[in-house]
Amino acid sequence: MDPLAPFRLDGRVALLTGASSGIGNRMARVLAAAGANVVVAARRVDRLQALADEVGPTVIPMACDVSDDADLGRLVDAATERLGPIDVLVNNAGIGHPTPAEIESPEQFRDIVGVNLNAVFVLSQLVGRQMLERQTGVIVNVASVLGLVASGQIPQASYVASKHGVVGITKELAAQWARKGIRVNALAPGWFPSEMTTDLLDTDQGVNWVRRKTPMGRAGEAHELDGALLFLASDASSFVTGQVLFVDGGWTAV
């Protein structure tokens, strides 16, 4: 008996969006280290190539703008042609621009919801059709603590709405596809270092705010999402679907 064996992804094909920096970059490394062949997608293909050069041939970079439905279709076709059917989809791409609700433009709201939520549905649908044919597959959507609670002091109505939507679409797809061999769950990080949190976590004021608000008294470290990602992406969570796994230092517990 090897209790760690179910966490392995040997021989599986994973597709990961938003892999050019931050959490996505780390996720690509973790999936590859667990044995998966990982198609990494983002707009900044030069960063993806640097990642592939560093990790090795199990990481395959592909340019994609997730806000473009046609581009998502091309991504799925190219990934499948290159590696075969997709076993694990990780919808990680996301954007956010904190802006008070009273001045946030409808255009910005639509753009953020388009990347953070619409793309999750479109890509899940495209990959889900493959998985339905095979009666097997795993989808992991990256939500946020702000998919459960309000942001408030960092006003960003569009981001909060989109991440609440990610939680909702996770539960709905899980319910629709549960008896068809597909599991759908969400990973909800708290405050972690990334491009999106640079303005907050690079200042003493921001760091102190996170420390005060988080029961564990600090922001997360990159490696602290590794286990949660592998749990949801692998057979270790074979009887888990429609769930949101918060990795937040207790942020949503109070």
Summary of the structure (lengths in Angstrom):
residues: 254
radius of gyration: 17.4
end to end distance: 38.6
largest distance: 58.0
contacts: 871
relative contact order: 0.14
helix: 51%
strand: 16%
